[in-house]
């Protein structure tokens, strides 16, 4: 029979118990999360001293702070100290119970928290009444000391503590040549668009790459040894095959790399996007230094991921794997809301979209030296999300890719065509930047003597039914990458059809700079006289081995489809999807008969085209992406819809049905059809008379206008329907609000947290003034993953609409979701409105 407590515990025992329970409830989950994902520490450029301080702080200093408060209260009034200790024990036991239940059971958050509280109360009673339980907790205090030791010396993060810098550059001589090196590593680059129908470089479509190829070596059959950045980029920079045991993309796991080879002899201007192979000893630019405030802010997000229920963490927190830092960029007023409130899409747009172009521009401005310098940029372009046009203009869109589900392509070829067009347009931006880089080097007078290298870490698949990025035996072409090398003094272009690898880049640099080294590489110089033919690539991914024939990888399996769907030899500005009636693109609407629809031709747009009402081209943002739902008696799959902008047919798109069964269209309108100010954009069905003469039938809009009453307790739609505002109902988030020029861009998600059904629409107000509405229909797989409810999949919304001409007060912006039950509910707003 269990021994009962017969005496009052001394304070030192209570302190020991607080230390033990804190270790189990808080320290262990956080150590586990970061220990298994040391990329978080890499992304923050955490030094060994910082990592040790973090481990000691979490395991000892944080619980000692709680113990100090308990001691102070006990000194003042011992019974109060007992009560406080009891509350601390109850909370920590509750956290432990919640984590255990959440790990093994898939429960609703409210039920999970309720059961956790019940178990915590029962465990707390045992703690106070059972001497055996008390002794067990005392013994568990040993774990408080073992946890940081395990983290520092056993977990994958331990490699960052013992960074091995002593021999970073040993084994290599100083370069005998001081040749300047400029190296650009692009990301997620499918090479097929670079080729025309004959397998040559399509300079009409991509003049920047054409300019590069005209004075460099173009290795048309270059391959990457891996399909993921954290392995592929280190392979480029080390010349070594990816090692599964070296999963940390940092100098600690890869001490012998291009930067440590050149660091003692060259000036380094290096910007790595997702890796940290260049030690701060050599790369000490401000954006690479350890930033305590950023680290602590992001650590709070990591801790929330570790401690919150999985559903809550997935729904309320940004994912940890997208950049590993800057989770709460721009967040303010933390005292007003819970720390777990965040702005995922705001961070995504700000860090992944806008800043990657800014980084490219900065790289172009800074690159180029007469001798003795390495300029290197790894930039997340043409990586998704696709939201840039060749002109540099950005268009607003969804965070998810149309045609994708669960990271694989659907079988809807039309949506894959649409995604590929968007990819090509974003690649056009890269092409523009490559041209700007070449012109900048020439203007500085250093182009001729520069060793210029342009490559990518891996590709991206565009095949129906196959994963977009994950390996499958059928999509080995994701390993086919671009590789251009301009040698010093080279003035004419050369083409090599030898199968080469990005592993060959560092050996090539070694050869060109005349470096003597005993480093062992898995690649050889691209210009070596004797090369073994690279016949296949062997990769182990997710524990499964793959073998790919390089001849198949580089066979351009998409080229014939690309030619049939997009043609070749024409500028990107004139490129569109070739399909039924696409020959009408570019024609003036006055050349068509336009008729009033009869009942059979009645098709309506669910929403409006207000985003085109006032465009400011100088803002850099245009409403080129048009994704909308259609309805009406005349709707059917396979109809052709003309998008007419300012009197010209700008695009022709087919109708289809989305997974919800609703009609939809997806169009990307070239910005050459837009003008400053008001733009007249309309949709028309393309109908035929005698299969020879097309005529147009207008597609009407059906936007609802909402009004908020003076007491802010009801919202009335233009249809007369009245919605009662319920502030006690959770209905979602506005993920981001941006002011760009004369437009406001809003994106988020909304569903009823009681029945998990999507809202009908979202209305944005400034005070009592209606700004615009947004239909709720966009796919959000992250919500399905977070809440475990398939019904939440199409709960996303995104809209771009004009601002009132007489101005508005951004501080009074608020959004409401309205649903079919007659309820309106306020959405949580981001802590900051981005203004550009």
Secondary structure, DSSP 8 states (H G I E B T S, - for coil): ---B--S---HHHHHHHHHHHHIIIIIHHHHHHHHT-THHHHHTT--HHHHHHHHHIIIIIHHHHHHHHHHHHHHH-HHHHHHHHHHHHHHHHHHHHHHHHHHH----HHHHHHHHHHHHHHHHHHHHHBHHHHHHHHHHTHHHHHHHHHHHHTSTTHHHHS--GGGSSTTB---SS---EEEEEEES--GGGGB-TTSSB-TTT-HHHHHHHTTSEEETTEE-S-SSHHHHHHHHHH-----TT--S-BTTT--SSHHHHHTTTSEEEEE-SS-B-S-TTT---GGGS--HHHHHHHHHHHHHHHHS-HHHHHHHS--TTSSSS-TTTT---TTTS-TT---HHHHIIIIIIIHHHHHHHHHHHH---SSSEEEEEEEEEE-SS--B-TTS-EE---SS-TTEETTEE-S-HHHHHHHHHHHHHHHHHHHHHHHHHHHHHHHTT-TTT-EEEEEES------TTSBSSS--TT-GGGGEE-EEEE-TT--S-EEE-S-EETTHHHHHHHHHHT--B----SS--TT-SS-----EEEEEETTEEEEEEHHHHTS-TTHHHHHHHH-SSS-GGG-----TTGGGTT-BGGGSEEE---GGG--EESS--GGGSSB-GGGTEE--EEEEEEESTT--TT-EEEEEETTEEEEEEE-EE-TTS-EEEEEE--GGG--SB---EEEEEEEEETTTEEEEEEEEE----EEE-TTSSEEEETTS-EEEE-TTS--EEEEEEEEETTEEEEEEEEB-TTT--B-SEEEEEETTEEEEEEE--B--HHHHHHH--GGGTT-EEEEEEE--TT---GGGEEEEEE-TTSEEEE-B--S--EE-
